[in-house]
Amino acid sequence: MKPPLARPEVAEVDPVELVIETIGAQGDGISGRYFAPLTLPGERVLARVGDERAEVLEIIRPSPDRVTPPCPHFGDCGGCALQHWAPEPYLAWKVEQIRLALGRVRIETEILAPFAAPPGSRRRLALHARREGRVVVLGFKARRSWRLAAIDSCTIADPRLIAALPALKTIAAPFLEHPKSAPTLHVTITLTGLDIDVTGVERRSGGLSADARMRAARAAAETDVARVTMASEVIYESRPARVRFGEATVDLPPGAFLQAVPQAEAAMTAFAVEAAAGAKRIADLYCGAGAFTFPLAGVAPVLAADAAAGAVAALASATASAPGLKTISVQVRDLDRRPLLAQDLKSIDVVLFDPPRAGATVQCGEIGRSKAARVIGVSCNPATFARDAAMLVEAGFTLDRVLPVDQFLWSPHIELVGVFSRGSR
């Protein structure tokens, strides 16, 4: 019979998936790979092991890289996983994930010093709302639970979002009308105020009542937010939710994608513009509302394409707000199902692609067959980026350099921008 408690000894370490060998109370050896959250490489811990997970009961020998987490909610809140790790080794581990992903497809390249988002920089949060008695609480999912971990502070968030929590609770209340509703408020800071898109409202029973809509609109007006939508349907709007991309001012459609940290967006776009220097014509694929399009249009004419019709329409409308840029042409196009073909790219010498986490396999095949001399790949997933990069390398490109971007502070996620080049074909 396996003892319920064991003293594990670290044999091979990874801060997210710790490999431990447990030593049983009777001297029985129990070894295996276990997920051990909130641990660090080299630590000795007391843990209860089961189902490939190690429940850490005590840190017996802490790592010298362990620090005091800056957030009082850390450990209960499931939002951050790595606040207990000192900045330098934490960031080095993230960069190593990119190197390892590229190594699996036998690609070596220069990995530049990473951009690291500072605390208090997130302009977007997804806040879950629940009712506890008569009180509305906001927060994030608790670690390993559907329970809500209520927050009154957040170390990663822009302080303006935290200051808005009381107002956001008032706005959330009408969306809790149905007992099966589990609303999430996707809150974004824009130039014109808070933009709030609410999802998770029970719809099978008829959706939000007219009375609840009125109360939500009244609460939004009293707290002076820019807009409240429910799964992109406008509930209240006092003014457009606007952001600035390069020289352009863009009216965001409800629920539109936006980089989480403006400083990260600025670092990525500056890197991409530098890489595109000297281009004659650029394609911005998976362009969204134009975060890269408008800065790149300062270099050369841009063809921008994306499946999100609302975002592409917002991009097209915003071109009038930025005189002096090169010509921008747009297409609403599902690039996964109907990619721009090599023939469509015949006049393009620089291609930027910024796909969702699944990557851009089909489109990269066409880029490889095109005559483009340079490619800039933006990714939130090193594994799918490496797969797509291997296709481009097979087509004759070289991955010259990669900029790691730690936009999601204290999470396991790392983003990147990579630059590819090749000679004329």
C-alpha positions as CSV (number, residue, x, y, z in Angstrom):
1,M,0.0,0.0,0.0
2,K,1.4,3.4,-1.0
3,P,1.8,5.8,1.9
4,P,-0.3,9.0,1.6
5,L,2.7,11.2,2.3
6,A,6.2,10.9,0.8
7,R,9.4,12.9,0.8
8,P,10.2,13.6,-2.8
9,E,13.7,14.1,-4.0
10,V,14.2,16.2,-7.1
11,A,15.9,14.2,-9.8
12,E,15.2,16.3,-13.0
13,V,13.6,19.6,-12.8
14,D,11.3,21.8,-14.7
15,P,9.4,24.7,-13.0
16,V,6.1,23.8,-14.6
17,E,6.3,20.1,-14.8
18,L,8.6,18.9,-12.0
19,V,10.1,15.4,-12.3
20,I,10.4,13.9,-8.8
21,E,11.3,10.6,-7.3
22,T,9.4,9.9,-4.1
23,I,10.8,7.9,-1.2
24,G,8.0,6.1,0.7
25,A,7.8,5.8,4.4
26,Q,8.7,2.1,4.2
27,G,11.6,2.8,1.8
28,D,9.5,1.9,-1.2
29,G,10.6,4.0,-4.3
30,I,7.9,5.6,-6.3
31,S,9.1,7.5,-9.3
32,G,7.4,9.3,-12.2
33,R,6.6,12.6,-13.8
34,Y,4.3,14.8,-11.8
35,F,2.9,18.2,-12.3
36,A,3.9,20.1,-9.2
37,P,2.6,23.7,-9.2
38,L,4.3,26.5,-7.3
39,T,7.6,24.8,-7.1
40,L,11.0,25.7,-8.6
41,P,14.0,23.8,-10.0
42,G,16.2,22.3,-7.3
43,E,13.7,22.4,-4.5
44,R,13.1,19.6,-2.1
45,V,9.4,19.3,-1.1
46,L,7.0,17.3,0.9
47,A,4.2,16.2,-1.4
48,R,1.2,13.9,-1.8
49,V,1.5,12.2,-5.2
50,G,-1.3,10.9,-7.4
51,D,-2.7,11.0,-10.9
52,E,0.4,12.6,-12.3
53,R,0.1,15.5,-9.9
54,A,2.1,16.3,-6.8
55,E,0.2,18.3,-4.1
56,V,3.0,20.2,-2.4
57,L,2.5,20.3,1.3
58,E,5.7,21.9,2.4
59,I,8.8,23.4,0.8
60,I,11.6,21.6,2.7
61,R,14.6,23.1,0.8
62,P,13.6,26.2,-1.1
63,S,15.4,27.3,-4.2
64,P,17.7,30.4,-3.9
65,D,15.6,31.8,-6.8
66,R,12.4,31.7,-4.7
67,V,11.1,35.2,-3.9
68,T,8.1,36.5,-2.0
69,P,5.1,36.8,-4.5
70,P,4.1,40.4,-4.8
71,C,0.4,39.7,-5.0
72,P,-1.6,38.8,-1.9
73,H,-3.9,36.6,-4.0
74,F,-1.1,34.4,-5.4
75,G,-1.5,30.7,-4.7
76,D,-5.3,30.9,-4.6
77,C,-5.9,32.9,-7.8
78,G,-5.3,30.8,-10.8
79,G,-4.2,33.8,-13.0
80,C,-0.5,33.8,-12.2
81,A,1.7,30.7,-11.9
82,L,5.3,32.0,-11.4
83,Q,5.3,35.0,-9.1
84,H,7.5,33.1,-6.7
85,W,10.4,33.0,-9.2
86,A,13.1,35.7,-9.3
87,P,13.0,37.7,-12.5
88,E,16.2,36.7,-14.1
89,P,15.9,32.9,-14.0
90,Y,12.1,33.2,-14.7
91,L,12.8,35.1,-17.9
92,A,15.7,32.9,-18.9
93,W,13.4,29.8,-18.6
94,K,10.8,31.5,-20.8
95,V,13.4,32.3,-23.5
96,E,14.6,28.7,-23.3
97,Q,11.1,27.5,-24.3
98,I,11.6,29.2,-27.6
99,R,15.1,27.7,-28.1
100,L,13.8,24.2,-27.2
101,A,10.8,24.5,-29.6
102,L,13.1,25.6,-32.5
103,G,15.6,22.9,-31.5
104,R,12.9,20.2,-32.0
105,V,12.8,21.1,-35.7
106,R,16.6,21.6,-35.9
107,I,16.5,25.4,-36.3
108,E,19.2,27.5,-34.7
109,T,19.1,31.3,-34.7
110,E,20.0,34.4,-32.7
111,I,17.6,34.9,-29.8
112,L,17.7,38.5,-28.8
113,A,17.3,39.9,-25.3
114,P,13.6,39.6,-24.4
115,F,11.1,42.3,-23.9
116,A,9.6,41.9,-20.4
117,A,6.3,43.5,-19.5
118,P,6.4,45.4,-16.2
119,P,3.9,44.9,-13.4
120,G,0.8,47.1,-13.7
121,S,0.8,47.1,-17.5
122,R,-2.1,44.9,-18.6
123,R,-4.8,46.9,-20.2
124,R,-7.1,43.9,-20.6
125,L,-8.6,41.6,-18.0
126,A,-11.2,38.9,-18.2
127,L,-13.1,39.1,-14.8
128,H,-15.5,36.5,-13.7
129,A,-18.6,37.7,-11.9
130,R,-20.6,35.8,-9.3
131,R,-23.1,36.6,-6.6
132,E,-22.4,35.7,-3.0
133,G,-25.6,36.3,-1.2
134,R,-26.6,39.8,-2.2
135,V,-23.1,40.9,-3.0
136,V,-21.5,40.7,-6.5
137,V,-17.8,39.7,-6.5
138,L,-15.3,39.8,-9.3
139,G,-12.2,37.8,-9.7
140,F,-10.4,34.9,-11.5
141,K,-10.9,31.1,-11.3
142,A,-9.2,29.7,-8.3
143,R,-6.3,27.3,-8.8
144,R,-7.5,23.9,-9.9
145,S,-11.1,24.8,-9.2
146,W,-14.3,26.3,-10.6
147,R,-14.5,28.4,-7.5
148,L,-14.1,32.2,-7.9
149,A,-11.1,33.7,-6.3
150,A,-12.3,37.3,-5.5
151,I,-9.8,40.0,-5.9
152,D,-9.4,43.6,-4.7
153,S,-6.0,44.1,-6.3
154,C,-4.0,42.6,-9.2
155,T,-0.3,43.1,-9.6
156,I,-0.2,42.7,-13.4
157,A,-3.2,45.0,-14.2
158,D,-3.1,48.6,-15.1
159,P,-4.1,50.5,-11.8
160,R,-7.0,52.0,-13.7
161,L,-8.6,48.6,-14.0
162,I,-8.3,48.0,-10.3
163,A,-9.7,51.4,-9.5
164,A,-12.8,50.5,-11.7
165,L,-13.6,47.3,-9.7
166,P,-16.5,48.9,-7.7
167,A,-18.1,50.3,-10.9
168,L,-17.6,47.0,-12.7
169,K,-19.4,45.1,-9.9
170,T,-22.4,47.5,-10.4
171,I,-22.3,46.9,-14.1
172,A,-22.0,43.1,-13.7
173,A,-25.1,42.8,-11.4
174,P,-27.8,42.8,-14.1
175,F,-26.0,40.1,-16.0
176,L,-26.4,37.8,-13.1
177,E,-30.2,37.9,-13.5
178,H,-30.5,34.1,-14.4
179,P,-29.2,31.6,-11.8
180,K,-27.3,29.7,-14.6
181,S,-25.5,32.8,-15.9
182,A,-21.8,32.9,-15.2
183,P,-20.8,36.2,-16.8
184,T,-17.2,37.1,-17.6
185,L,-16.4,40.8,-18.1
186,H,-13.7,41.3,-20.8
187,V,-12.6,44.8,-19.8
188,T,-10.2,46.9,-21.9
189,I,-8.7,50.3,-21.3
190,T,-9.1,52.4,-24.5
191,L,-8.4,56.1,-25.3
192,T,-12.0,56.9,-24.7
193,G,-12.6,54.9,-21.5
194,L,-13.4,51.3,-20.5
195,D,-14.8,48.9,-23.1
196,I,-16.6,45.9,-21.6
197,D,-17.8,42.8,-23.5
198,V,-19.8,40.4,-21.4
199,T,-19.9,36.7,-22.2
200,G,-21.4,33.7,-20.3
201,V,-24.9,35.0,-19.9
202,E,-27.6,32.3,-20.0
203,R,-29.5,32.5,-23.4
204,R,-31.6,29.4,-23.6
205,S,-34.2,30.8,-21.3
206,G,-34.6,33.9,-23.4
207,G,-31.4,35.8,-22.6
208,L,-31.1,39.1,-20.7
209,S,-34.5,40.7,-20.0
210,A,-35.3,44.2,-21.1
211,D,-35.3,45.3,-17.5
212,A,-31.8,43.9,-16.9
213,R,-30.6,45.5,-20.1
214,M,-31.9,48.9,-18.9
215,R,-30.2,48.4,-15.5
216,A,-26.9,47.5,-17.1
217,A,-27.1,50.5,-19.4
218,R,-28.0,52.8,-16.5
219,A,-25.0,51.5,-14.5
220,A,-22.7,52.0,-17.4
221,A,-23.9,55.6,-17.9
222,E,-23.4,56.3,-14.2
223,T,-19.9,55.0,-14.2
224,D,-19.0,56.7,-17.5
225,V,-17.6,53.8,-19.4
226,A,-17.3,54.0,-23.2
227,R,-19.2,50.9,-24.1
228,V,-20.9,47.7,-22.8
229,T,-21.6,44.8,-25.1
230,M,-23.0,41.3,-24.5
231,A,-21.2,38.8,-26.8
232,S,-20.6,41.8,-29.2
233,E,-24.2,43.0,-29.0
234,V,-24.3,46.6,-27.9
235,I,-26.1,47.2,-24.6
236,Y,-24.7,50.7,-24.0
237,E,-22.4,53.0,-25.9
238,S,-21.6,56.6,-25.1
239,R,-18.7,56.9,-27.5
240,P,-16.6,54.7,-29.7
241,A,-13.9,52.6,-28.0
242,R,-10.8,53.9,-29.6
243,V,-7.2,52.9,-29.7
244,R,-4.1,54.2,-31.6
245,F,-2.1,52.1,-34.0
246,G,0.9,54.0,-35.3
247,E,-0.5,57.2,-36.8
248,A,-4.1,55.9,-37.0
249,T,-7.0,56.1,-34.5
250,V,-9.1,53.0,-34.8
251,D,-12.7,52.5,-33.5
252,L,-12.5,48.9,-32.1
253,P,-15.5,46.7,-33.0
254,P,-17.0,44.9,-29.9
255,G,-14.9,41.9,-28.8
256,A,-12.0,42.8,-31.1
257,F,-8.5,41.3,-30.5
258,L,-6.0,43.7,-28.9
259,Q,-2.6,43.0,-27.5
260,A,-2.8,42.8,-23.7
261,V,0.1,45.2,-23.0
262,P,0.6,48.4,-25.0
263,Q,4.3,48.4,-24.3
264,A,4.6,44.9,-25.7
265,E,2.6,45.9,-28.8
266,A,5.0,48.9,-29.3
267,A,8.1,46.7,-29.0
268,M,6.7,44.1,-31.5
269,T,5.7,46.7,-34.0
270,A,9.0,48.6,-33.8
271,F,10.8,45.3,-34.4
272,A,8.6,44.5,-37.3
273,V,9.0,48.0,-38.9
274,E,12.8,47.7,-38.6
275,A,12.8,44.3,-40.2
276,A,10.6,45.6,-43.1
277,A,12.9,48.6,-43.9
278,G,13.3,49.0,-47.6
279,A,10.2,47.0,-48.6
280,K,8.4,47.9,-51.8
281,R,5.1,46.2,-50.9
282,I,4.1,44.4,-47.7
283,A,1.4,41.9,-46.9
284,D,0.0,41.9,-43.3
285,L,-1.8,38.6,-42.8
286,Y,-4.1,38.0,-39.9
287,C,-4.0,41.8,-39.6
288,G,-6.9,42.2,-37.1
289,A,-7.7,45.9,-36.7
290,G,-4.3,47.0,-37.9
291,A,-1.8,47.0,-35.0
292,F,1.0,46.2,-37.5
293,T,-0.7,47.5,-40.6
294,F,-0.5,51.2,-39.8
295,P,3.1,51.2,-38.6
296,L,4.1,49.1,-41.7
297,A,2.3,51.6,-44.0
298,G,4.9,54.1,-43.0
299,V,7.4,51.9,-44.9
300,A,5.5,50.8,-48.0
301,P,2.0,50.1,-49.3
302,V,0.3,47.3,-47.4
303,L,-2.2,44.6,-48.3
304,A,-4.0,43.6,-45.1
305,A,-6.2,40.5,-44.8
306,D,-8.1,38.8,-42.0
307,A,-11.2,36.7,-41.5
308,A,-12.7,39.1,-38.9
309,A,-14.9,41.3,-41.0
310,G,-15.6,43.8,-38.2
311,A,-11.9,44.3,-37.5
312,V,-11.0,44.7,-41.2
313,A,-13.8,47.3,-41.6
314,A,-12.5,49.2,-38.6
315,L,-9.0,49.2,-40.1
316,A,-10.3,50.4,-43.5
317,S,-12.3,53.2,-41.9
318,A,-9.3,54.3,-39.8
319,T,-7.1,54.9,-42.9
320,A,-8.7,58.4,-43.2
321,S,-7.4,59.3,-39.7
322,A,-3.8,58.8,-40.8
323,P,-2.9,60.9,-43.9
324,G,0.6,60.6,-45.2
325,L,0.9,56.8,-45.0
326,K,1.4,54.6,-48.0
327,T,-1.7,53.0,-49.6
328,I,-3.5,50.3,-47.5
329,S,-5.8,47.8,-49.3
330,V,-7.8,45.3,-47.3
331,Q,-9.4,41.9,-47.8
332,V,-11.8,40.0,-45.6
333,R,-10.4,36.5,-46.0
334,D,-10.2,33.3,-44.0
335,L,-6.5,32.6,-44.5
336,D,-6.7,29.1,-43.0
337,R,-9.3,27.9,-45.5
338,R,-8.6,30.3,-48.4
339,P,-5.0,31.5,-48.0
340,L,-3.4,34.1,-50.2
341,L,-1.8,32.1,-52.9
342,A,1.8,32.5,-54.1
343,Q,0.3,34.1,-57.2
344,D,-1.6,36.6,-55.0
345,L,1.7,37.5,-53.4
346,K,3.7,38.0,-56.6
347,S,4.1,41.8,-56.0
348,I,4.9,41.4,-52.3
349,D,8.5,41.4,-51.1
350,V,7.8,41.4,-47.3
351,V,5.1,39.3,-45.6
352,L,4.1,39.6,-41.9
353,F,1.8,36.9,-40.4
354,D,0.3,37.0,-36.9
355,P,-2.0,34.0,-36.6
356,P,-3.9,32.6,-33.6
357,R,-2.2,30.0,-31.4
358,A,-2.9,27.2,-34.0
359,G,-0.4,28.9,-36.4
360,A,-0.5,29.4,-40.1
361,T,0.5,26.1,-41.8
362,V,-1.6,26.5,-44.9
363,Q,-0.7,30.1,-45.5
364,C,3.0,29.5,-44.8
365,G,3.0,26.9,-47.5
366,E,2.0,29.6,-50.0
367,I,4.4,32.1,-48.5
368,G,7.2,29.5,-49.1
369,R,6.1,29.2,-52.8
370,S,6.0,33.0,-53.2
371,K,8.8,35.3,-54.3
372,A,8.9,37.2,-51.0
373,A,12.4,38.0,-49.8
374,R,11.6,38.6,-46.1
375,V,9.0,37.2,-43.7
376,I,8.1,38.4,-40.2
377,G,6.4,35.9,-38.1
378,V,4.5,36.9,-34.9
379,S,3.4,34.1,-32.6
380,C,1.9,33.5,-29.1
381,N,2.9,29.8,-29.4
382,P,6.5,28.7,-29.9
383,A,5.5,25.2,-30.8
384,T,3.3,26.2,-33.8
385,F,5.8,28.9,-34.7
386,A,8.5,26.3,-34.9
387,R,6.4,24.1,-37.1
388,D,5.6,27.0,-39.5
389,A,9.3,28.1,-39.4
390,A,10.4,24.7,-40.5
391,M,8.2,25.0,-43.5
392,L,9.7,28.3,-44.5
393,V,13.2,27.0,-43.9
394,E,12.4,24.0,-46.2
395,A,11.3,26.6,-48.8
396,G,14.7,28.4,-48.7
397,F,14.3,30.9,-45.9
398,T,16.7,31.4,-43.0
399,L,15.4,32.4,-39.5
400,D,17.8,35.3,-38.8
401,R,16.7,36.4,-35.4
402,V,13.9,36.1,-32.8
403,L,12.7,38.7,-30.3
404,P,11.0,37.0,-27.2
405,V,8.1,38.9,-25.8
406,D,7.0,38.3,-22.2
407,Q,3.6,39.9,-22.4
408,F,1.8,37.6,-20.1
409,L,3.8,38.3,-16.9
410,W,4.2,35.4,-14.5
411,S,2.4,32.9,-16.7
412,P,4.1,30.0,-18.6
413,H,3.3,31.7,-22.0
414,I,5.9,33.4,-24.1
415,E,5.4,35.2,-27.4
416,L,7.9,36.1,-30.1
417,V,8.6,37.9,-33.4
418,G,10.9,36.1,-35.8
419,V,12.5,37.5,-39.0
420,F,13.3,35.3,-42.0
421,S,15.2,36.2,-45.2
422,R,16.3,34.5,-48.4
423,G,18.0,35.6,-51.6
424,S,16.1,36.1,-54.9
425,R,14.6,33.0,-56.4
